Every structure is written in C-alpha cells, then in structure tokens.
Amino acid sequence: MPRRYLVAKDATLRTTPIIVVTGDAMETDLERARHAGADAVLVKPCLPDDLLQTMRALLSESADLRERGRATRARVADQIDRSEELLGRSRATVRRLMLSRAHQRHDTTTPPAAPPGLVCPTCDQPLTYQRSHIGGVSERHAEQWDYFECPAGCGTFQYRQRTRKLRRVL
C-alpha cells in the first residue's frame, strides 16, 4: 500500500521512517518499494551494520526535519502575532479617522447645552443669544461655541462652553 495512503489513515506514521529489506534485486521492484513510501530499500543479504547505519541515518534525518519543523512553526507563529498586532493598530487608526470624519459639525439655534445668560463686559446689558456652533475633534470630544450680540451695539461675542470664557468676535 503506498505511503500516502498509510499516512492518511494513521497520523503516527508521518514521522516514522520506513525501511524495506527485500530479496528482489530487480530495479523495478526497488522502484515499486520506493513508490509505496519506503525511505530506504536494502537488498538481502545485507549486513547488520548496513541496516544499523541506514536506520541511524534515517532517524538523524527525521530528527533534523522535526527540529526544522519546530523552528519553522515558531517563526510562523511569531509572524502571525506580529501581523495581528499590526492589523490591530491599523484598525484602531482607521477607526479613529472614521470617527473624526463622521462627527457632524454644524450651526444650530437649539444646542445640546443651554446657553447661559451673559452680560456685556463693556456696558453691563444682558446679551442676546444668536446661535451656537457644535464642533470639536469627534463626537466624543464635541465642543459648543455660543454667539451673542449686545443690544447697545458693543459687538458680537463668543462664549466657549468648555473654557467658560467670553470674547469679542471681530
């Protein structure tokens, strides 16, 4: 039975080297044994030292392949971890950019935070509310600017909710 069929049925044979010792010395018979999955083919009569040497060589090769496989799996695992880290950073950056672009900045006369009652710093008359501007970096960090006008003609003023400061707008 070819080795590829044996490996499919029994996972323990994947790492087991197969040596065929045969009395058939015809090249076609030797080729058939290799095709069936033999790692080495010896023709009888063979010396026990030759069999031992072949076994050691195949086991050494098998151990080398297992070690290379372990090292490759470790390298692949490191690369996957690094890729996932980079993807996580990339997603965070894209999300941050998308949130800032999704934030709606606009003027309104019905702001989320009610504008305070303010007095003109020049003439001490109550200021008249005009409009508010909603802006800021993102919806999470939104800011509100309220615009007032002095009825005595002193000018237009801007009140910033976050800093609670009133300033004249030129």
C-alpha distance (Angstrom), angle and dihedral (degrees) to the residues before:
residue distance angle dihedral
M1 . . .
P2 3.85 . .
R3 3.78 116.1 .
R4 3.78 93.2 -121.4
Y5 3.82 87.4 65.1
L6 3.80 92.5 46.4
V7 3.81 92.1 50.5
A8 3.79 91.5 50.2
K9 3.82 90.8 54.2
D10 3.81 100.3 39.6
A11 3.80 121.7 33.0
T12 3.81 92.6 -166.8
L13 3.81 90.8 68.6
R14 3.80 93.0 62.4
T15 3.80 92.7 85.3
T16 3.80 97.9 32.0
P17 3.81 114.0 101.1
I18 3.82 113.4 -137.2
I19 3.82 121.1 -142.6
V20 3.82 119.4 -171.5
V21 3.80 118.0 -157.7
T22 3.81 109.4 -167.7
G23 3.76 139.8 170.6
D24 3.83 91.2 -144.0
A25 3.78 108.7 98.4
M26 3.82 96.6 179.4
E27 3.82 113.7 120.2
T28 3.82 91.8 -130.0
D29 3.82 90.8 55.2
L30 3.81 91.4 49.2
E31 3.81 90.7 48.2
R32 3.83 90.5 49.1
A33 3.84 89.8 54.2
R34 3.82 91.3 50.4
H35 3.80 90.6 47.3
A36 3.81 89.6 51.7
G37 3.82 88.8 59.9
A38 3.79 107.0 -87.9
D39 3.79 114.7 152.6
A40 3.81 91.4 -159.2
V41 3.84 134.0 12.6
L42 3.80 121.5 -156.5
V43 3.82 124.9 -172.6
K44 3.82 120.8 -136.2
P45 2.88 130.4 -85.7
C46 3.81 92.1 48.6
L47 3.76 125.7 160.1
P48 3.80 117.3 -111.8
D49 3.81 88.5 -123.8
D50 3.83 90.1 58.1
L51 3.81 90.4 50.5
L52 3.82 91.4 47.8
Q53 3.82 91.9 47.3
T54 3.83 91.1 50.0
M55 3.81 91.5 48.0
R56 3.82 92.2 50.4
A57 3.80 92.3 47.2
L58 3.82 92.5 50.6
L59 3.82 93.2 45.4
S60 3.79 90.8 48.5
E61 3.81 90.5 49.2
S62 3.80 89.9 46.9
A63 3.82 91.3 50.9
D64 3.81 90.6 48.5
L65 3.80 90.7 50.6
R66 3.82 91.5 48.7
E67 3.81 90.9 50.5
R68 3.81 91.8 48.0
G69 3.80 88.2 48.3
R70 3.83 91.4 52.1
A71 3.80 91.4 48.6
T72 3.80 91.5 47.9
R73 3.82 92.2 48.8
A74 3.82 90.1 50.1
R75 3.82 91.0 49.5
V76 3.80 91.5 48.3
A77 3.82 91.2 48.4
D78 3.83 89.8 52.0
Q79 3.80 90.9 49.1
I80 3.81 91.4 49.1
D81 3.82 91.2 49.7
R82 3.81 90.5 49.3
S83 3.81 91.2 47.6
E84 3.80 91.6 50.4
E85 3.81 90.2 49.4
L86 3.80 91.3 50.9
L87 3.80 91.4 46.4
G88 3.79 90.0 50.9
R89 3.81 91.0 51.9
S90 3.78 90.8 46.2
R91 3.80 92.7 50.6
A92 3.82 90.7 48.7
T93 3.81 91.2 51.3
V94 3.80 92.9 47.1
R95 3.81 90.9 47.2
R96 3.81 91.8 50.2
L97 3.81 91.5 49.9
M98 3.77 92.3 46.3
L99 3.82 92.8 50.2
S100 3.80 92.0 52.0
R101 3.81 91.5 48.5
A102 3.79 92.6 45.6
H103 3.82 92.3 56.1
Q104 3.80 110.6 106.9
R105 3.80 112.7 -136.0
H106 3.77 113.3 -166.6
D107 3.80 149.4 141.2
T108 3.78 119.4 -106.1
T109 3.79 142.8 167.0
T110 3.80 92.0 -145.8
P111 3.82 104.7 57.5
P112 3.83 123.3 -176.6
A113 3.83 91.3 -116.5
A114 3.80 115.1 48.3
P115 3.81 112.6 -116.9
P116 3.80 113.9 -113.7
G117 3.78 125.0 -117.5
L118 3.81 105.1 -102.4
V119 3.78 136.0 -173.7
C120 3.81 125.2 -139.7
P121 3.82 108.9 -103.1
T122 3.83 90.2 -144.7
C123 3.84 105.4 46.3
D124 3.85 103.0 11.9
Q125 3.82 93.7 -124.5
P126 3.83 120.1 137.3
L127 3.80 111.7 -94.2
T128 3.82 120.7 -124.6
Y129 3.81 116.9 -125.3
Q130 3.84 113.5 -123.9
R131 3.81 110.1 169.5
S132 3.82 144.5 -41.4
H133 3.79 131.4 -124.6
I134 3.82 118.0 -145.9
G135 3.81 112.3 -156.4
G136 3.76 140.9 123.0
V137 3.78 135.6 131.7
S138 3.80 98.3 -61.7
E139 3.78 140.5 -17.8
R140 3.78 88.6 -90.1
H141 3.82 90.4 53.7
A142 3.79 99.1 36.5
E143 3.80 121.0 160.0
Q144 3.78 132.8 -160.6
W145 3.78 128.2 -147.5
D146 3.83 117.4 -170.0
Y147 3.82 120.8 -157.2
F148 3.80 121.7 -148.8
E149 3.79 134.7 179.5
C150 3.78 128.1 -148.6
P151 3.85 112.3 -126.1
A152 3.84 89.6 -147.4
G153 3.82 90.6 60.9
C154 3.80 98.7 -107.0
G155 3.83 90.1 135.9
T156 3.78 144.1 -103.0
F157 3.79 120.2 -47.8
Q158 3.78 133.6 -160.7
Y159 3.79 122.8 -147.9
R160 3.80 117.4 -163.9
Q161 3.81 112.0 -152.3
R162 3.81 96.1 -154.7
T163 3.81 96.6 53.3
R164 3.84 96.7 26.3
K165 3.79 91.3 -135.8
L166 3.77 128.6 142.1
R167 3.83 119.9 -149.4
R168 3.76 135.7 172.3
V169 3.81 115.5 -109.3
L170 3.80 114.4 -142.6
